[in-house]
Amino acid sequence: MGKLLFVDLTNGEIKEEAPEESLYRDFMGGYGLGARILYSRQRGGVDPLGPENILGFTTGPLTGMRSMVMAPRFTVVGKSPLTGGWGDANSGGYFGPYLKFAGYDAVFFSGISPRPVYLFIDNGQAELRDAAHLWGKDSRETDDGLRSELGATVAIACIGPAGERLSLIASVMHDVGSAAARSGLGAVMGSKRLKAVAVRGTMEVPIPDKEKVAQAGKEFLRQFEGAFYERFKTWGTCGDNANAA
């Protein structure tokens, strides 16, 4: 989509940036994009639960392309409060594509809000809103509450009480039960008093050659099908543990 969003929770400032194409090519995918932003804009030695830690929700170049298998994934990045080092957690579902459809490849948060808030991005328009009425609710209640406010056509990533209380194994929850679970990044959301990120959009992901991308998706699916596909479909990532044993 060619745009990144930066939110300073301390003062409520929201800025949009349009990086050079080289950023996307040199640091491929949501993981690479997140790593580049953090390592270029965040000094070493910051407190993972402090205001200087940057928390990012990032997507890759295939996110939101309907013809690509496994393309919906997004990555949450930040300095891990669990390890004190690089932290990332990725997940599938609707949130990643909807962030793209809302106009952005990634959104990064810094600072600490003086009160609980959530960010709402609606087709290129971003706004911080009060979340005091959601604080203390679990992720399902938060999802239901935001949908009643914003409508059913939103994708929501949020935290529950574990993230609010800075549990170092707290996940970022989305799609009512899915989780970006590694690195304790739910605690980083809680430390920033960021209850949720809600996104809605109808923008199309620009694809120069849709036919070529669709063909690549079919070829990938052909190679992916078989025993691995069935195991992953049935057991998810946990199926790899049984396979290793």
Number of C-alpha atoms within 10 A of each C-alpha: 18 15 16 17 21 18 23 17 23 15 12 16 11 15 13 14 11 11 11 10 9 9 13 18 12 11 15 16 20 28 21 18 23 26 18 17 16 20 12 8 11 16 10 12 11 14 13 25 22 15 20 19 27 27 29 27 26 27 31 23 17 20 28 24 21 15 16 19 17 16 20 22 20 27 23 27 29 27 27 25 24 18 12 13 14 16 20 24 20 20 19 19 17 20 27 31 28 27 33 31 23 24 25 28 26 25 22 22 23 20 21 24 17 12 14 22 24 21 20 20 23 20 18 19 12 18 14 18 13 14 18 13 11 20 21 17 16 17 26 17 14 24 24 15 15 22 16 10 8 15 11 11 11 23 23 27 25 26 32 25 18 18 29 24 14 19 18 20 18 27 25 29 24 25 18 16 8 14 21 23 18 20 26 27 34 34 30 33 25 27 22 26 24 28 30 29 23 23 30 26 21 13 16 13 19 11 13 8 8 12 11 10 17 16 13 15 18 14 13 14 15 10 9 13 10 10 9 13 14 13 16 13 11 11 13 11 11 11 15 13 9 10 9 6 5
